[in-house]
Amino acid sequence: MLRAVLDTNVVLAADRTSNPLSPNRAIMDRWLRGEFAWLVSADITAEYAEKLLAKGNRPDMVEAFLTDLFLLAETVEIRFFHFRHYPVDSDDTVFLLCAINGAATHLVTYDRHLLDVGLFYGEFQTCKPPLFLQSLAAAPPPG
């Protein structure tokens, strides 16, 4: 099964879209169907909440989203803090740490800096949402 860390920009894009064919919405729907493991850490969850609230989401809706994350996502404990290559943007650190510590197969983002730093990490693929959906389509169905 694929194991993915989703950057906040993917979560925000999924939240904002009303297009059911949006790749961001499709990722959320496929996660809810159990087609991949969504990896989160305490820091990532806090960032999701902060950014969703800052974008004007109602607190009860953000709480419902976080409840789904706590129930359905895999929480990664950060134990290893060394990077082969540090991200340009220090905000990206939490996503790299989660991917490394959670044995991710993918780090999904629109962030150019994360896409660039991903070249230094062969353990997981750093990609945009459409490419992650292609990987999901090619993966064997969850067992």
Backbone as CSV, one residue per row, in Angstrom:
resi,resn,N_x,N_y,N_z,CA_x,CA_y,CA_z,C_x,C_y,C_z
1,MET,0.846,-1.176,0.000,0.000,0.000,0.000,0.891,1.239,0.000
2,LEU,0.491,2.231,-0.783,1.236,3.478,-0.816,1.046,4.232,0.497
3,ARG,2.097,4.957,0.878,2.112,5.718,2.133,2.509,7.148,1.781
4,ALA,1.593,8.092,1.994,1.820,9.447,1.503,1.723,10.499,2.603
5,VAL,2.599,11.476,2.491,2.525,12.703,3.278,1.957,13.748,2.325
6,LEU,0.912,14.439,2.756,0.293,15.467,1.918,0.648,16.852,2.454
7,ASP,1.261,17.649,1.602,1.596,19.014,1.984,0.300,19.792,2.216
8,THR,0.396,20.815,3.028,-0.771,21.638,3.356,-1.414,22.222,2.105
9,ASN,-0.620,22.555,1.090,-1.205,23.149,-0.109,-2.146,22.182,-0.828
10,VAL,-1.915,20.887,-0.715,-2.809,19.889,-1.304,-4.111,19.830,-0.511
11,VAL,-4.001,19.850,0.804,-5.186,19.816,1.671,-6.031,21.058,1.446
12,LEU,-5.396,22.231,1.376,-6.136,23.468,1.152,-6.800,23.482,-0.223
13,ALA,-6.112,22.985,-1.229,-6.695,22.938,-2.572,-7.898,22.003,-2.607
14,ALA,-7.830,20.887,-1.913,-8.965,19.956,-1.851,-10.140,20.589,-1.124
15,ASP,-9.834,21.353,-0.084,-10.880,22.009,0.699,-11.590,23.091,-0.104
16,ARG,-10.860,23.795,-0.946,-11.426,24.927,-1.686,-12.197,24.526,-2.930
17,THR,-11.950,23.348,-3.455,-12.542,23.013,-4.749,-13.969,22.497,-4.616
18,SER,-14.769,22.828,-5.608,-16.103,22.228,-5.712,-16.133,21.269,-6.901
19,ASN,-15.005,21.164,-7.593,-14.895,20.298,-8.761,-14.638,18.856,-8.322
20,PRO,-15.590,17.949,-8.563,-15.380,16.559,-8.145,-14.266,15.858,-8.916
21,LEU,-13.817,16.447,-10.027,-12.740,15.848,-10.817,-11.366,16.414,-10.457
22,SER,-11.311,17.288,-9.469,-10.046,17.859,-9.029,-9.131,16.746,-8.527
23,PRO,-7.857,16.764,-8.911,-6.942,15.738,-8.400,-6.816,15.782,-6.871
24,ASN,-6.923,16.970,-6.308,-6.829,17.101,-4.851,-8.023,16.447,-4.173
25,ARG,-9.210,16.677,-4.725,-10.428,16.056,-4.192,-10.352,14.537,-4.378
26,ALA,-9.855,14.105,-5.531,-9.732,12.669,-5.802,-8.807,11.996,-4.795
27,ILE,-7.730,12.677,-4.416,-6.814,12.115,-3.421,-7.543,11.912,-2.097
28,MET,-8.305,12.912,-1.671,-9.053,12.792,-0.407,-10.065,11.650,-0.478
29,ASP,-10.781,11.563,-1.591,-11.776,10.504,-1.746,-11.119,9.122,-1.716
30,ARG,-9.987,8.995,-2.372,-9.298,7.700,-2.406,-8.738,7.341,-1.039
31,TRP,-8.308,8.340,-0.277,-7.858,8.080,1.086,-9.020,7.567,1.933
32,LEU,-10.172,8.221,1.817,-11.342,7.801,2.597,-11.782,6.381,2.224
33,ARG,-11.487,5.956,1.000,-11.802,4.577,0.580,-10.703,3.590,0.989
34,GLY,-9.664,4.085,1.662,-8.604,3.211,2.153,-7.603,2.785,1.104
35,GLU,-7.445,3.575,0.052,-6.547,3.192,-1.034,-5.085,3.540,-0.775
36,PHE,-4.814,4.350,0.246,-3.436,4.629,0.642,-3.445,5.079,2.095
37,ALA,-2.288,5.011,2.707,-2.134,5.476,4.089,-1.670,6.928,4.063
38,TRP,-2.401,7.787,4.752,-2.029,9.198,4.878,-1.223,9.328,6.154
39,LEU,0.017,9.778,6.035,0.918,9.914,7.169,0.900,11.350,7.669
40,VAL,0.714,11.509,8.973,0.727,12.839,9.585,1.563,12.783,10.860
41,SER,2.034,13.943,11.266,2.694,14.088,12.561,1.925,15.157,13.330
42,ALA,2.262,15.317,14.590,1.594,16.340,15.397,1.801,17.726,14.789
43,ASP,3.008,18.007,14.311,3.290,19.313,13.714,2.506,19.541,12.424
44,ILE,2.378,18.512,11.617,1.623,18.638,10.366,0.145,18.864,10.667
45,THR,-0.393,18.120,11.603,-1.795,18.288,11.964,-2.058,19.709,12.460
46,ALA,-1.150,20.233,13.261,-1.296,21.605,13.762,-1.254,22.608,12.603
47,GLU,-0.380,22.371,11.635,-0.318,23.282,10.487,-1.594,23.219,9.660
48,TYR,-2.104,22.008,9.426,-3.372,21.894,8.697,-4.448,22.728,9.391
49,ALA,-4.583,22.563,10.704,-5.618,23.279,11.456,-5.420,24.793,11.339
50,GLU,-4.197,25.238,11.540,-3.895,26.670,11.486,-4.264,27.264,10.126
51,LYS,-3.845,26.594,9.054,-4.087,27.126,7.708,-5.557,27.045,7.319
52,LEU,-6.240,25.970,7.697,-7.674,25.866,7.388,-8.464,26.954,8.107
53,LEU,-8.130,27.217,9.359,-8.802,28.287,10.102,-8.483,29.652,9.497
54,ALA,-7.231,29.868,9.105,-6.831,31.145,8.513,-7.539,31.397,7.182
55,LYS,-7.922,30.329,6.490,-8.637,30.460,5.210,-10.140,30.640,5.405
56,GLY,-10.570,30.756,6.670,-11.968,31.061,6.935,-12.873,29.866,7.163
57,ASN,-12.305,28.687,7.314,-13.128,27.508,7.608,-13.686,27.623,9.019
58,ARG,-14.902,27.161,9.184,-15.528,27.182,10.503,-14.780,26.237,11.444
59,PRO,-14.602,26.628,12.690,-13.895,25.777,13.650,-14.497,24.377,13.783
60,ASP,-15.814,24.239,13.713,-16.408,22.906,13.831,-16.071,22.028,12.626
61,MET,-15.922,22.641,11.441,-15.542,21.870,10.250,-14.075,21.431,10.340
62,VAL,-13.232,22.307,10.842,-11.818,21.960,11.021,-11.704,20.852,12.062
63,GLU,-12.483,20.950,13.129,-12.465,19.907,14.158,-12.915,18.564,13.588
64,ALA,-13.938,18.567,12.743,-14.410,17.321,12.121,-13.318,16.725,11.229
65,PHE,-12.629,17.569,10.472,-11.532,17.111,9.628,-10.421,16.488,10.469
66,LEU,-10.050,17.175,11.553,-8.990,16.660,12.428,-9.402,15.351,13.089
67,THR,-10.665,15.223,13.425,-11.155,13.965,14.000,-10.982,12.829,13.004
68,ASP,-11.339,13.074,11.735,-11.128,12.054,10.694,-9.649,11.694,10.588
69,LEU,-8.790,12.709,10.638,-7.353,12.431,10.568,-6.907,11.545,11.727
70,PHE,-7.338,11.897,12.946,-6.917,11.110,14.112,-7.425,9.678,14.033
71,LEU,-8.599,9.493,13.450,-9.185,8.152,13.371,-8.641,7.342,12.201
72,LEU,-8.355,7.991,11.085,-8.062,7.254,9.856,-6.625,7.367,9.353
73,ALA,-5.947,8.438,9.699,-4.572,8.607,9.216,-3.607,7.886,10.149
74,GLU,-2.405,7.684,9.663,-1.362,7.072,10.482,-0.484,8.168,11.066
75,THR,-0.462,8.245,12.385,0.354,9.256,13.052,1.781,8.742,13.174
76,VAL,2.712,9.556,12.729,4.125,9.205,12.709,4.818,9.919,13.865
77,GLU,5.543,9.144,14.645,6.368,9.730,15.706,7.719,10.087,15.104
78,ILE,8.126,11.327,15.291,9.391,11.788,14.724,10.525,11.416,15.675
79,ARG,11.391,10.509,15.208,12.521,10.042,16.017,13.860,10.381,15.381
80,PHE,13.870,10.503,14.073,15.102,10.725,13.327,15.048,12.131,12.755
81,PHE,16.080,12.941,13.018,16.047,14.354,12.645,17.127,14.768,11.664
82,HIS,17.858,13.851,11.088,18.965,14.208,10.199,18.485,14.293,8.746
83,PHE,18.953,15.301,8.046,18.634,15.452,6.626,19.892,15.309,5.796
84,ARG,19.773,14.677,4.662,20.858,14.665,3.678,20.967,16.030,3.020
85,HIS,19.817,16.648,2.848,19.752,17.972,2.221,18.606,18.733,2.878
86,TYR,18.907,19.887,3.427,17.899,20.665,4.138,17.035,21.459,3.162
87,PRO,15.758,21.579,3.466,14.887,22.369,2.586,15.209,23.860,2.691
88,VAL,14.963,24.589,1.621,15.175,26.034,1.602,14.211,26.704,2.573
89,ASP,12.973,26.251,2.560,11.930,26.805,3.427,11.842,25.940,4.684
90,SER,12.123,26.519,5.840,12.118,25.741,7.087,10.737,25.163,7.410
91,ASP,9.663,25.754,6.865,8.317,25.203,7.077,8.165,23.815,6.447
92,ASP,9.006,23.502,5.475,8.931,22.201,4.799,9.548,21.070,5.615
93,THR,10.293,21.417,6.647,10.995,20.425,7.470,10.051,19.371,8.023
94,VAL,8.885,19.787,8.518,7.965,18.824,9.147,7.485,17.771,8.154
95,PHE,7.342,18.148,6.891,6.873,17.198,5.881,7.964,16.194,5.527
96,LEU,9.197,16.680,5.422,10.318,15.766,5.171,10.524,14.816,6.345
97,LEU,10.466,15.342,7.562,10.636,14.482,8.742,9.559,13.402,8.794
98,CYS,8.338,13.759,8.482,7.254,12.779,8.497,7.467,11.718,7.416
99,ALA,7.882,12.152,6.226,8.126,11.199,5.142,9.256,10.232,5.492
100,ILE,10.333,10.757,6.049,11.481,9.918,6.407,11.119,8.973,7.549
101,ASN,10.557,9.506,8.616,10.245,8.697,9.797,9.077,7.745,9.574
102,GLY,8.192,8.082,8.653,7.023,7.245,8.407,7.177,6.270,7.254
103,ALA,8.382,6.181,6.704,8.643,5.295,5.565,7.638,5.543,4.447
104,ALA,7.483,6.817,4.098,6.553,7.199,3.032,7.034,6.684,1.687
105,THR,6.081,6.440,0.816,6.407,6.156,-0.577,6.307,7.429,-1.407
106,HIS,5.503,8.399,-0.904,5.268,9.643,-1.636,5.149,10.835,-0.688
107,LEU,5.645,11.959,-1.144,5.384,13.253,-0.509,4.710,14.081,-1.601
108,VAL,3.447,14.437,-1.386,2.628,15.054,-2.426,2.509,16.548,-2.149
109,THR,2.898,17.359,-3.135,2.972,18.804,-2.921,2.914,19.555,-4.239
110,TYR,2.582,20.835,-4.135,2.743,21.776,-5.246,3.945,22.691,-4.997
111,ASP,4.548,22.580,-3.828,5.626,23.466,-3.398,6.913,23.163,-4.175
112,ARG,7.374,24.154,-4.913,8.580,24.003,-5.734,9.788,23.605,-4.891
113,HIS,9.913,24.197,-3.687,11.066,23.887,-2.832,11.046,22.428,-2.382
114,LEU,9.880,21.926,-2.022,9.796,20.516,-1.623,10.039,19.599,-2.812
115,LEU,9.518,19.966,-3.958,9.766,19.158,-5.157,11.256,19.101,-5.466
116,ASP,11.938,20.237,-5.311,13.385,20.280,-5.572,14.183,19.461,-4.561
117,VAL,13.879,19.607,-3.270,14.634,18.883,-2.241,14.353,17.378,-2.323
118,GLY,13.208,17.016,-2.866,12.866,15.602,-3.012,13.846,14.830,-3.870
119,LEU,14.580,15.532,-4.716,15.584,14.877,-5.558,16.675,14.204,-4.729
120,PHE,16.847,14.637,-3.489,17.890,14.103,-2.627,17.410,12.910,-1.796
121,TYR,16.141,12.540,-1.960,15.549,11.462,-1.149,14.958,10.400,-2.058
122,GLY,15.717,9.341,-2.258,15.259,8.262,-3.124,14.297,7.303,-2.457
123,GLU,14.138,7.416,-1.132,13.254,6.492,-0.413,11.781,6.736,-0.758
124,PHE,11.474,7.964,-1.138,10.092,8.300,-1.482,10.111,9.225,-2.688
125,GLN,8.987,9.250,-3.383,8.847,10.105,-4.548,8.162,11.402,-4.119
126,THR,8.752,12.519,-4.460,8.135,13.817,-4.205,7.487,14.241,-5.513
127,CYS,6.165,14.473,-5.467,5.444,14.704,-6.715,4.207,15.565,-6.500
128,LYS,3.656,16.042,-7.605,2.400,16.783,-7.592,1.233,15.783,-7.563
129,PRO,0.048,16.243,-7.167,-1.105,15.351,-7.051,-1.432,14.500,-8.286
130,PRO,-1.397,15.034,-9.519,-1.725,14.157,-10.653,-0.793,12.947,-10.776
131,LEU,0.484,13.151,-10.499,1.432,12.033,-10.568,1.166,11.029,-9.447
132,PHE,0.803,11.515,-8.259,0.453,10.599,-7.173,-0.769,9.768,-7.557
133,LEU,-1.752,10.385,-8.194,-2.933,9.626,-8.636,-2.558,8.556,-9.664
134,GLN,-1.589,8.853,-10.514,-1.102,7.835,-11.457,-0.455,6.671,-10.708
135,SER,0.306,6.980,-9.668,0.922,5.929,-8.853,-0.142,5.094,-8.158
136,LEU,-1.188,5.749,-7.672,-2.289,5.008,-7.043,-2.972,4.079,-8.036
137,ALA,-3.175,4.559,-9.254,-3.828,3.746,-10.285,-2.978,2.531,-10.650
138,ALA,-1.660,2.673,-10.590,-0.762,1.587,-10.967,-0.495,0.616,-9.806
139,ALA,-0.814,1.029,-8.583,-0.521,0.189,-7.400,-1.532,-0.953,-7.304
140,PRO,-1.094,-2.086,-6.762,-2.052,-3.169,-6.538,-3.116,-2.713,-5.532
141,PRO,-4.333,-3.219,-5.658,-5.380,-2.812,-4.727,-5.004,-3.197,-3.285
142,PRO,-5.413,-2.356,-2.313,-5.097,-2.671,-0.920,-5.697,-4.009,-0.514
143,GLY,-4.946,-4.735,0.279,-5.324,-6.089,0.624,-6.233,-6.240,1.723
